[in-house]
């Protein structure tokens, strides 16, 4: 192995596996302030000259995941590898196996799993995966949106990107001081800091997993009941001046 051993940061995000959009996932996580550790069979070619932390090994191997600090990570993204060269079910089976390993080593971690075949969704749910993503479906929805709503693509690109220092979609936990306050009061405070509130997320206490249910534009008189997150669009960051006029 060519792995360079470094101190693994605590509270980081694991990216397990590497594919054509993994670099974009890495860059967006870094731009949003999340320390990231990549787990891959070998250091990705795109990261040969990068300072990104990479742990080499099998993404479903317990010892590899422990070396990557899975037990102190806050979240894990398990990506679909070899999606273009292997059958979808084979790719999904490998990804789900990795998710099982991650969840067994750290049941409290927030896990996001990319799968190819939607019919395989029941399997990661049994593995206590928190969020299942179908990239092919997201791409199809995005293309349809761009075709039906002329000019919206630039808006959507800004909204879903942290790396361009422009406005972006975010979620934040409400502090205890907001317990019992109204959503109208919460949203007014968010607007006062220059951001645009869109909705809230509430944790489903009837589910054994950490599932968050969203509500867009809730009634202003609704009471805030913690734990709760606010979904908002952050204000656009001012461009760096660099001393030029």
ChimeraX attribute file (.defattr): number of C-alpha atoms within 10 A of each C-alpha:
attribute: neighborCount
match mode: 1-to-1
recipient: residues
	/A:1	9
	/A:2	9
	/A:3	12
	/A:4	9
	/A:5	11
	/A:6	10
	/A:7	9
	/A:8	19
	/A:9	15
	/A:10	14
	/A:11	17
	/A:12	21
	/A:13	27
	/A:14	25
	/A:15	25
	/A:16	28
	/A:17	24
	/A:18	21
	/A:19	13
	/A:20	13
	/A:21	11
	/A:22	21
	/A:23	15
	/A:24	12
	/A:25	14
	/A:26	20
	/A:27	15
	/A:28	17
	/A:29	19
	/A:30	16
	/A:31	15
	/A:32	14
	/A:33	10
	/A:34	16
	/A:35	19
	/A:36	25
	/A:37	23
	/A:38	25
	/A:39	26
	/A:40	19
	/A:41	17
	/A:42	16
	/A:43	20
	/A:44	18
	/A:45	8
	/A:46	9
	/A:47	13
	/A:48	9
	/A:49	7
	/A:50	10
	/A:51	7
	/A:52	15
	/A:53	21
	/A:54	26
	/A:55	28
	/A:56	21
	/A:57	21
	/A:58	17
	/A:59	27
	/A:60	20
	/A:61	13
	/A:62	17
	/A:63	13
	/A:64	18
	/A:65	23
	/A:66	15
	/A:67	16
	/A:68	31
	/A:69	21
	/A:70	27
	/A:71	19
	/A:72	17
	/A:73	22
	/A:74	18
	/A:75	22
	/A:76	25
	/A:77	23
	/A:78	27
	/A:79	28
	/A:80	28
	/A:81	22
	/A:82	15
	/A:83	17
	/A:84	11
	/A:85	8
	/A:86	11
	/A:87	12
	/A:88	17
	/A:89	16
	/A:90	15
	/A:91	21
	/A:92	26
	/A:93	16
	/A:94	18
	/A:95	24
	/A:96	27
	/A:97	16
	/A:98	23
	/A:99	26
	/A:100	20
	/A:101	18
	/A:102	31
	/A:103	20
	/A:104	15
	/A:105	15
	/A:106	18
	/A:107	16
	/A:108	18
	/A:109	22
	/A:110	21
	/A:111	23
	/A:112	19
	/A:113	23
	/A:114	22
	/A:115	28
	/A:116	21
	/A:117	14
	/A:118	15
	/A:119	9
	/A:120	15
	/A:121	19
	/A:122	10
	/A:123	15
	/A:124	23
	/A:125	14
	/A:126	10
	/A:127	17
	/A:128	19
	/A:129	25
	/A:130	20
	/A:131	17
	/A:132	18
	/A:133	16
	/A:134	15
	/A:135	14
	/A:136	14
	/A:137	12
	/A:138	11
	/A:139	11
	/A:140	10
	/A:141	12
	/A:142	15
	/A:143	12
	/A:144	11
	/A:145	15
	/A:146	14
	/A:147	12
	/A:148	10
	/A:149	9
	/A:150	8
	/A:151	11
	/A:152	13
	/A:153	15
	/A:154	9
	/A:155	11
	/A:156	15
	/A:157	13
	/A:158	17
	/A:159	17
	/A:160	16
	/A:161	19
	/A:162	21
	/A:163	15
	/A:164	15
	/A:165	15
	/A:166	16
	/A:167	21
	/A:168	23
	/A:169	18
	/A:170	17
	/A:171	17
	/A:172	12
	/A:173	13
	/A:174	17
	/A:175	11
	/A:176	11
	/A:177	8
	/A:178	16
	/A:179	14
	/A:180	12
	/A:181	14
	/A:182	17
	/A:183	22
	/A:184	16
	/A:185	16
	/A:186	18
	/A:187	21
	/A:188	16
	/A:189	13
	/A:190	17
	/A:191	16
	/A:192	10
	/A:193	10
	/A:194	13
	/A:195	18
	/A:196	18
	/A:197	22
	/A:198	17
	/A:199	18
	/A:200	24
	/A:201	19
	/A:202	17
	/A:203	17
	/A:204	13
	/A:205	10
	/A:206	8
	/A:207	9
	/A:208	8
	/A:209	17
	/A:210	18
	/A:211	17
	/A:212	18
	/A:213	12
	/A:214	16
	/A:215	14
	/A:216	12
	/A:217	13
	/A:218	13
	/A:219	12
	/A:220	13
	/A:221	11
	/A:222	13
	/A:223	16
	/A:224	20
	/A:225	17
	/A:226	16
	/A:227	15
	/A:228	22
	/A:229	22
	/A:230	22
	/A:231	22
	/A:232	21
	/A:233	19
	/A:234	21
	/A:235	16
	/A:236	14
	/A:237	11
	/A:238	8
	/A:239	8
	/A:240	7
	/A:241	7
	/A:242	6
	/A:243	5
	/A:244	5
	/A:245	4
